[in-house]
């Protein structure tokens, strides 16, 4: 997904009647994240459809909109006891989605991946591509990349089954 496609998805959501109604009810909202998930079958990726989350500090809730078609899908509390949800600014995204995914795919080249999850978010003041793959042998592989500079922030592999996991430096 290119920068223009991210902006177009955001535009499609924020100019919809569904969002206008939400905006009337929750005017203090701010862009919080983009989330997408892909299922892999026979080494073929399903279509990636983005969901876009908006956070309301006043209500301490995130409301998520699907993009195709635009609809309000869920409203829930953010994760954690004291969430630190910050505004996501798309103008700070310099590393395209394709480049981040290429990096992750190279890291996971020898794995049989069954699910791919992607989040674009502002994490502690840094815009981050947060990518998690789930493999057929029950590994969670996560990589975080600075979406402004392309610097790798972290890589981690852990077993869904328990203490077989380890951190990759």
ROSE-4610 file (N, C-alpha, C; in Angstrom, 1 decimal, always signed):
// ROSE-4610
residu = [X/X/X/X/X/X/X/X/X/X/X/X/X/X/X/X/X/X/X/X/X/X/X/X/X/X/X/X/X/X/X/X/X/X/X/X/X/X/X/X/X/X/X/X/X/X/X/X/X/X/X/X/X/X/X/X/X/X/X/X/X/X/X/X/X/X/X/X/X/X/X/X/X/X/X/X/X/X/X/X/X/X/X/X/X/X/X/X/X/X/X/X/X/X/X/X/X/X/X/X/X/X/X/X/X/X/X/X/X/X/X/X/X/X/X/X/X/X/X/X/X/X/X/X/X/X/X/X/X/X/X/X/X/X/X/X/X/X/X/X/X/X/X/X/X/X/X/X/X/X/X/X/X/X/X/X/X/X/X/X/X/X/X/X/X/X/X/X/X/X/X/X/X/X/X/X/X/X/X/X/X/X/X/X/X/X/X/X/X/X/X/X/X/X/X/X/X/X/X/X/X/X/X/X/X/X/X/X/X/X/X/X/X/X/X/X/X/X/X/X/X/X/X/X/X/X/X/X/X/X/X/X/X/X/X/X/X/X/X/X/X/X/X/X/X/X/X/X/X/X/X/X/X/X/X/X/X/X/X/X/X/X/X/X/X/X/X/X/X/X/X/X/X/X/X/X/X/X/X/X/X/X/X/X/X/X/X/X/X/X/X/X/X/X/X/X/X/X/X/X/X/X/X/X/X/X/X/X/X/X/X/X/X/X/X/X/X/X/X/X/X/X/X/X/X/X/X/X/X/X/X/X/X/X/X/X/X/X/X/X/X/X/X/X/X/X/X/X/X/X/X/X/X/X/X/X/X/X/X/X/X/X/X/X/X/X/X/X/X/X/X/X/X/X/X/X/X/X/X/X/X/X/X/X/X/X/X/X/X/X/X/X/X/X/X/X/X/X/X/X/X/X/X/X/X/X/X/X/X/X/X/X/X/X/X/X/X/X/X/X/X/X/X/X/X/X/X/X/X/X/X/X/X/X/X/X/X/X/X/X/X/X/X/X/X/X/X/X/X/X/X/X/X/X/X/X/X/X/X/X/X/X/X/X/X/X/X/X/X/X/X/X/X/X/X/X/X/X/X/X/X/X/X/X/X/X/X/X/X/X/X/X/X/X/X/X/X/X/X/X/X/X/X/X/X/X/X]
num = [1/1/1/2/2/2/3/3/3/4/4/4/5/5/5/6/6/6/7/7/7/8/8/8/9/9/9/10/10/10/11/11/11/12/12/12/13/13/13/14/14/14/15/15/15/16/16/16/17/17/17/18/18/18/19/19/19/20/20/20/21/21/21/22/22/22/23/23/23/24/24/24/25/25/25/26/26/26/27/27/27/28/28/28/29/29/29/30/30/30/31/31/31/32/32/32/33/33/33/34/34/34/35/35/35/36/36/36/37/37/37/38/38/38/39/39/39/40/40/40/41/41/41/42/42/42/43/43/43/44/44/44/45/45/45/46/46/46/47/47/47/48/48/48/49/49/49/50/50/50/51/51/51/52/52/52/53/53/53/54/54/54/55/55/55/56/56/56/57/57/57/58/58/58/59/59/59/60/60/60/61/61/61/62/62/62/63/63/63/64/64/64/65/65/65/66/66/66/67/67/67/68/68/68/69/69/69/70/70/70/71/71/71/72/72/72/73/73/73/74/74/74/75/75/75/76/76/76/77/77/77/78/78/78/79/79/79/80/80/80/81/81/81/82/82/82/83/83/83/84/84/84/85/85/85/86/86/86/87/87/87/88/88/88/89/89/89/90/90/90/91/91/91/92/92/92/93/93/93/94/94/94/95/95/95/96/96/96/97/97/97/98/98/98/99/99/99/100/100/100/101/101/101/102/102/102/103/103/103/104/104/104/105/105/105/106/106/106/107/107/107/108/108/108/109/109/109/110/110/110/111/111/111/112/112/112/113/113/113/114/114/114/115/115/115/116/116/116/117/117/117/118/118/118/119/119/119/120/120/120/121/121/121/122/122/122/123/123/123/124/124/124/125/125/125/126/126/126/127/127/127/128/128/128/129/129/129/130/130/130/131/131/131/132/132/132/133/133/133/134/134/134/135/135/135/136/136/136/137/137/137/138/138/138/139/139/139/140/140/140/141/141/141/142/142/142/143/143/143/144/144/144/145/145/145/146/146/146/147/147/147/148/148/148/149/149/149/150/150/150/151/151/151/152/152/152/153/153/153/154/154/154/155/155/155/156/156/156/157/157/157/158/158/158/159/159/159/160/160/160/161/161/161/162/162/162/163/163/163/164/164/164/165/165/165/166/166/166/167/167/167/168/168/168/169/169/169]
x = [+0.9/+0.0/+0.9/+0.7/+1.5/+1.0/+1.7/+1.3/+0.0/-0.1/-1.3/-2.5/-2.3/-3.4/-3.8/-2.8/-3.2/-4.0/-3.6/-4.3/-5.7/-5.8/-7.1/-8.0/-7.5/-8.3/-8.8/-7.9/-8.3/-9.4/-9.2/-10.1/-11.5/-11.5/-12.7/-13.5/-12.8/-13.5/-14.0/-13.1/-13.4/-14.4/-14.7/-15.7/-17.0/-17.1/-18.3/-19.4/-20.6/-21.7/-21.6/-21.1/-20.9/-20.0/-18.9/-17.9/-18.5/-19.2/-19.8/-20.7/-21.5/-22.3/-21.5/-20.4/-19.5/-18.9/-18.5/-17.8/-18.7/-20.0/-21.0/-21.1/-21.1/-21.2/-19.9/-18.7/-17.4/-16.5/-16.6/-15.8/-14.4/-14.0/-12.6/-11.7/-12.1/-11.4/-10.1/-9.2/-7.9/-7.5/-6.8/-6.4/-5.4/-5.6/-4.8/-4.0/-4.6/-3.9/-4.5/-3.8/-4.2/-3.9/-4.9/-4.7/-5.1/-4.3/-4.7/-4.3/-5.0/-4.7/-4.8/-3.9/-3.9/-3.8/-4.6/-4.5/-3.8/-2.9/-2.0/-2.5/-2.9/-3.4/-2.6/-2.0/-1.1/-0.2/+0.5/+1.5/+0.9/-0.4/-1.0/-1.7/-1.4/-2.0/-3.4/-4.3/-5.7/-5.6/-6.7/-6.7/-6.5/-5.7/-5.4/-6.4/-7.3/-8.3/-7.9/-7.8/-7.4/-8.6/-8.3/-9.3/-8.5/-9.3/-8.7/-9.3/-8.4/-8.9/-8.8/-9.8/-9.8/-10.0/-9.1/-9.2/-9.8/-10.6/-11.3/-10.7/-9.9/-9.3/-10.5/-11.5/-12.6/-13.3/-13.5/-14.3/-13.3/-12.0/-11.0/-11.5/-11.8/-12.2/-11.7/-11.5/-11.1/-12.2/-12.5/-13.6/-12.9/-13.2/-12.6/-13.6/-13.1/-13.9/-13.2/-14.0/-13.5/-13.5/-12.7/-12.5/-13.3/-13.6/-14.2/-15.4/-16.6/-17.1/-16.8/-17.0/-16.8/-17.9/-17.6/-18.6/-17.9/-18.6/-18.1/-18.2/-17.1/-17.1/-17.1/-16.3/-16.2/-15.8/-16.2/-15.8/-15.4/-14.2/-13.7/-12.7/-12.3/-11.3/-9.9/-8.9/-7.6/-6.9/-5.9/-5.2/-4.4/-4.3/-3.5/-4.3/-3.7/-4.4/-4.4/-3.2/-3.1/-2.6/-3.5/-3.1/-2.4/-1.4/-0.7/-1.0/-2.2/-2.6/-2.2/-1.5/-1.0/-1.5/-1.6/-2.1/-1.1/-1.6/-0.9/-0.9/+0.3/+0.4/+0.9/+0.1/+0.5/+1.7/+1.8/+2.9/+4.3/+4.3/+5.5/+5.9/+5.1/+5.4/+6.2/+7.5/+8.4/+8.7/+8.5/+8.8/+7.5/+7.4/+6.2/+5.9/+4.7/+4.3/+5.0/+5.2/+5.8/+7.3/+8.0/+9.3/+9.4/+8.5/+8.4/+8.1/+7.1/+6.7/+7.9/+8.6/+9.7/+10.7/+11.0/+12.0/+11.5/+10.2/+9.6/+9.6/+9.3/+9.3/+10.7/+11.7/+13.1/+13.4/+13.0/+13.3/+12.6/+11.4/+10.6/+10.7/+11.7/+11.7/+11.7/+12.2/+12.2/+11.0/+10.1/+8.9/+7.7/+6.8/+5.5/+4.5/+4.2/+3.4/+1.9/+1.0/-0.4/-1.2/-0.7/-1.4/-0.3/-0.7/+0.1/-0.7/-0.2/-0.9/+0.0/-0.6/+0.1/-0.6/+0.2/-0.3/+0.6/+0.0/+0.7/+0.2/+1.1/+0.7/+1.8/+1.4/+2.4/+2.6/+3.8/+4.2/+5.2/+4.8/+5.7/+6.4/+5.6/+6.2/+6.9/+7.0/+7.6/+6.5/+6.4/+5.5/+6.1/+5.4/+5.9/+5.1/+5.8/+5.2/+5.4/+4.3/+4.3/+3.8/+4.6/+4.2/+4.4/+3.3/+3.4/+2.9/+3.7/+3.4/+3.2/+2.2/+2.0/+2.3/+3.1/+3.6/+2.7/+2.9/+2.2/+2.7/+3.9/+4.5/+4.4/+3.4/+2.9/+4.0/+4.7/+5.6/+4.9/+5.1/+4.7/+6.0/+6.1/+7.3/+6.9/+7.5/+7.1/+8.3/+8.1/+9.2/+8.5/+9.2/+8.8/+9.8/+9.3/+10.2/+9.8/+10.7/+10.4/+9.9/+8.7/+8.0/+8.5/+9.3/+9.9/+11.3/+12.1/+13.5/+13.8/+13.0/+13.3/+14.1/+14.5/+15.3/+14.5/+15.2/+14.5/+14.5/+13.4/+13.3/+13.5/+12.8/+12.9/+12.5/+13.0/+12.5/+12.3/+11.3/+11.1/+10.4/+10.8/+10.2/+9.8/+8.5/+8.1/+7.1/+7.1/+6.2/+4.8/+3.8/+2.4/+2.2/+3.0/+2.8/+3.5/+4.2/+4.8/+6.2/+7.0/+8.4/+9.4/+9.0/+9.9/+10.4/+9.8/+10.1/+11.4/+12.0/+13.2/+13.3/+14.0/+14.1/+15.3/+15.1/+16.1/+16.7/+18.0/+18.7/+18.9]
y = [-1.2/+0.0/+1.2/+2.1/+3.3/+4.4/+5.4/+6.5/+7.1/+7.2/+7.7/+6.8/+5.5/+4.5/+4.6/+4.8/+5.1/+6.3/+7.4/+8.6/+8.5/+7.7/+7.5/+6.7/+5.7/+4.9/+5.8/+6.6/+7.5/+8.5/+9.0/+10.0/+9.3/+8.1/+7.4/+7.2/+6.9/+6.7/+8.1/+9.1/+10.3/+11.2/+10.9/+11.6/+10.8/+9.7/+8.9/+9.4/+9.0/+9.4/+8.7/+7.5/+6.7/+7.5/+8.0/+8.7/+10.0/+10.7/+12.0/+11.8/+10.8/+10.5/+10.2/+9.4/+9.2/+10.5/+11.3/+12.6/+13.5/+13.4/+14.2/+13.7/+12.4/+11.8/+11.9/+11.8/+11.7/+12.7/+14.0/+15.0/+15.0/+14.5/+14.6/+13.5/+12.7/+11.6/+12.0/+11.0/+11.3/+10.0/+10.1/+8.9/+8.1/+6.8/+6.0/+5.0/+4.3/+3.2/+2.7/+2.1/+1.3/-0.2/-1.1/-2.5/-3.3/-4.3/-5.2/-6.6/-7.6/-9.0/-9.7/-10.7/-11.5/-13.0/-13.8/-15.2/-15.8/-16.7/-17.3/-18.8/-19.1/-20.4/-20.8/-22.0/-22.5/-21.4/-20.7/-19.7/-18.5/-18.3/-17.2/-16.3/-15.0/-14.1/-13.8/-13.7/-13.2/-11.7/-11.1/-9.6/-8.9/-7.9/-7.1/-6.0/-6.0/-5.0/-4.2/-2.9/-2.2/-1.8/-1.7/-1.1/+0.1/+1.1/+2.4/+2.7/+2.9/+3.1/+4.6/+5.1/+6.5/+6.4/+7.1/+7.1/+8.4/+8.2/+9.3/+9.4/+10.4/+10.5/+10.7/+11.5/+11.8/+10.5/+9.6/+8.4/+7.2/+7.4/+6.3/+5.1/+5.3/+4.2/+4.4/+3.3/+3.2/+2.7/+3.5/+3.1/+2.7/+1.5/+1.0/+1.0/+1.5/+1.5/+0.6/-0.3/-1.0/-0.1/-0.4/+0.5/+0.1/-1.2/-1.7/-2.7/-2.3/-0.9/-0.2/+1.1/+1.9/+1.6/+1.1/+0.8/+0.9/+1.3/+1.2/-0.2/-0.7/-2.2/-2.5/-1.7/-2.0/-0.7/-0.6/+0.4/-0.4/-0.1/-0.8/+0.0/-0.4/+0.3/-0.2/+0.7/+0.4/-0.6/-1.4/-2.3/-1.6/-2.3/-1.8/-1.1/-1.0/-0.3/+1.2/+1.7/+3.1/+3.3/+3.3/+3.3/+4.6/+4.5/+5.7/+5.7/+6.1/+6.2/+7.5/+7.6/+8.9/+9.0/+10.3/+10.5/+10.0/+9.3/+8.8/+9.9/+10.4/+11.4/+10.8/+10.6/+9.9/+10.7/+12.0/+12.7/+12.3/+11.6/+11.1/+9.7/+9.1/+7.8/+8.0/+7.7/+7.8/+6.4/+5.4/+4.0/+3.4/+3.1/+2.5/+1.1/+0.7/-0.6/-1.7/-1.6/-2.6/-2.9/-1.8/-2.0/-2.6/-2.3/-2.9/-4.4/-4.7/-6.1/-6.9/-6.3/-7.0/-7.4/-6.4/-6.7/-7.9/-7.9/-8.9/-10.3/-10.3/-11.5/-12.1/-11.3/-11.8/-12.4/-11.8/-12.4/-13.7/-13.9/-15.1/-16.0/-15.9/-16.6/-18.1/-18.6/-20.1/-20.6/-19.8/-20.2/-20.4/-21.3/-21.4/-20.6/-19.4/-18.4/-18.7/-18.6/-18.8/-17.6/-16.6/-15.3/-14.2/-13.1/-11.9/-10.7/-10.0/-8.9/-7.7/-6.6/-5.3/-4.2/-3.4/-2.3/-1.1/+0.0/+1.3/+2.1/+2.5/+3.2/+4.2/+5.1/+5.9/+5.3/+4.7/+4.0/+4.9/+5.5/+6.3/+7.4/+8.0/+9.1/+8.8/+7.5/+7.0/+6.3/+6.7/+6.0/+4.7/+3.6/+2.2/+1.4/+0.6/-0.6/-1.7/-2.3/-3.4/-4.6/-5.5/-6.7/-8.0/-8.8/-10.1/-11.1/-12.2/-13.4/-14.5/-15.4/-16.6/-17.7/-18.7/-19.8/-21.0/-22.0/-23.2/-24.1/-23.8/-24.5/-23.7/-22.8/-22.1/-21.1/-20.5/-19.4/-18.1/-17.1/-15.7/-15.0/-14.4/-13.6/-12.2/-11.3/-9.9/-9.1/-8.0/-7.1/-5.7/-4.8/-3.4/-2.6/-1.7/-0.9/+0.6/+1.5/+2.9/+3.3/+3.7/+4.1/+5.4/+6.1/+7.4/+7.1/+6.4/+6.2/+4.8/+3.8/+2.5/+1.7/+2.3/+1.6/+0.4/-0.7/-1.8/-1.5/-1.6/-1.3/-2.6/-3.7/-4.9/-6.1/-7.3/-8.5/-9.5/-10.3/-11.3/-12.5/-13.7/-14.9/-15.6/-16.1/-16.8/-17.9/-18.9/-20.0/-19.7/-20.0/-19.9/-20.9/-22.0/-23.1/-22.9/-21.9/-21.7/-21.2/-21.8/-21.3/-21.8/-22.1/-22.4/-21.1/-20.0/-18.7/-18.2/-17.3/-16.6/-15.3/-14.4/-13.1/-13.1/-12.6/-12.5/-11.1/-11.0/-9.7/-9.2]
z = [+0.0/+0.0/+0.0/-1.0/-1.1/-0.1/+0.0/+0.8/+0.3/-1.0/-1.6/-1.3/-1.3/-1.0/+0.5/+1.4/+2.8/+2.9/+2.3/+2.4/+1.7/+0.6/+0.0/+0.9/+1.5/+2.5/+3.6/+4.1/+5.2/+4.7/+3.5/+2.9/+2.8/+2.2/+2.0/+3.3/+4.4/+5.7/+6.2/+6.2/+6.9/+6.1/+4.9/+4.1/+3.9/+4.6/+4.5/+5.5/+5.2/+6.1/+7.4/+7.4/+8.7/+9.6/+9.0/+9.8/+10.3/+9.4/+9.8/+11.0/+11.0/+12.2/+13.4/+13.3/+14.4/+14.9/+14.0/+14.3/+15.1/+14.8/+15.6/+17.0/+17.2/+18.5/+19.3/+18.6/+19.3/+18.5/+18.8/+18.0/+18.4/+19.6/+20.0/+19.5/+18.5/+18.0/+17.2/+17.2/+16.5/+15.8/+14.7/+14.0/+14.8/+15.1/+16.0/+15.3/+14.3/+13.6/+12.3/+11.5/+10.4/+10.8/+10.5/+10.8/+9.6/+9.3/+8.2/+8.5/+8.0/+8.2/+6.8/+6.6/+5.4/+5.8/+5.2/+5.4/+4.2/+4.5/+3.4/+3.2/+2.0/+1.6/+0.3/+0.4/-0.7/-1.2/-0.2/-0.5/-1.2/-1.2/-1.9/-0.8/-0.8/+0.2/-0.2/+0.8/+0.5/+0.4/+0.0/-0.2/+1.2/+1.2/+2.4/+2.5/+3.4/+3.6/+4.9/+4.9/+6.0/+6.9/+8.2/+9.1/+9.7/+10.0/+10.5/+11.8/+12.8/+14.2/+14.6/+15.3/+15.8/+17.3/+18.0/+19.5/+20.0/+21.1/+21.8/+23.2/+23.5/+24.9/+25.9/+25.5/+26.4/+26.9/+25.9/+26.1/+26.4/+26.2/+26.3/+25.5/+24.3/+23.4/+22.0/+21.4/+19.9/+19.1/+18.1/+17.1/+15.8/+15.3/+14.1/+12.9/+11.8/+10.6/+9.5/+8.9/+7.8/+6.5/+5.6/+4.5/+3.2/+3.0/+1.8/+2.1/+2.2/+2.2/+3.5/+3.5/+4.8/+5.7/+6.9/+7.9/+9.3/+10.3/+11.7/+12.1/+12.6/+12.9/+14.4/+15.2/+16.6/+17.4/+18.6/+19.5/+20.8/+21.3/+22.4/+23.2/+24.4/+25.1/+24.6/+24.6/+24.2/+25.1/+24.6/+25.5/+26.6/+27.7/+28.8/+29.8/+31.0/+32.1/+31.9/+31.5/+31.2/+29.7/+28.8/+27.4/+27.0/+26.2/+25.7/+24.2/+23.8/+22.4/+21.9/+20.8/+20.3/+18.9/+18.4/+17.0/+16.0/+15.0/+13.9/+12.8/+12.4/+11.4/+10.1/+9.1/+7.9/+7.2/+7.4/+6.7/+7.3/+8.4/+9.0/+8.4/+7.6/+7.1/+5.8/+5.9/+4.7/+4.1/+4.9/+4.5/+4.0/+2.7/+2.2/+2.8/+2.8/+3.3/+2.6/+1.3/+0.5/+1.0/+1.3/+1.8/+3.2/+4.0/+5.3/+5.2/+4.3/+4.1/+3.5/+2.6/+2.0/+3.0/+3.9/+5.0/+5.9/+6.2/+7.1/+6.3/+5.0/+4.2/+4.1/+4.0/+4.0/+5.3/+6.4/+7.7/+7.9/+7.3/+7.5/+6.2/+5.4/+4.1/+4.3/+5.3/+5.5/+6.3/+6.6/+7.4/+6.5/+7.0/+6.3/+7.1/+6.5/+7.2/+6.9/+7.9/+7.6/+7.8/+8.7/+8.9/+8.9/+8.4/+8.4/+9.0/+10.0/+10.5/+10.5/+10.1/+10.0/+10.7/+11.5/+12.2/+11.9/+11.5/+11.4/+12.5/+13.5/+14.7/+15.2/+16.0/+16.7/+18.1/+18.3/+19.5/+20.2/+21.3/+22.2/+21.4/+20.4/+19.7/+18.4/+18.1/+16.8/+16.0/+14.7/+13.8/+13.4/+13.6/+13.5/+12.6/+11.8/+11.1/+12.0/+12.6/+13.5/+12.8/+12.5/+11.6/+12.4/+12.4/+13.1/+12.1/+12.0/+11.2/+12.1/+11.8/+12.5/+11.6/+12.0/+11.1/+11.4/+10.4/+10.6/+11.7/+12.2/+13.3/+14.6/+14.7/+15.9/+16.4/+15.5/+15.9/+15.7/+16.6/+16.3/+16.0/+14.9/+14.5/+14.3/+15.1/+15.1/+14.8/+14.0/+13.6/+13.6/+14.3/+14.3/+13.6/+12.7/+11.9/+12.0/+12.2/+12.2/+10.8/+10.8/+9.5/+8.9/+9.6/+9.1/+8.6/+9.3/+8.9/+8.3/+8.5/+8.1/+9.0/+10.1/+11.1/+11.8/+11.9/+12.6/+14.1/+14.7/+16.2/+17.0/+16.5/+17.2/+16.3/+16.7/+16.1/+17.2/+17.1/+18.1/+17.6/+18.0/+17.7/+19.0/+19.0/+20.2/+19.8/+20.6/+20.4/+21.0/+20.2/+20.8/+21.9/+21.8/+22.7/+24.1/+24.3/+25.6/+25.6/+26.5/+26.7/+25.7/+24.5/+23.4/+22.8/+23.1/+22.4/+22.8/+22.0/+22.3/+21.5/+22.0/+21.4/+20.4/+19.2/+18.2/+18.2/+18.3/+18.4/+17.0]
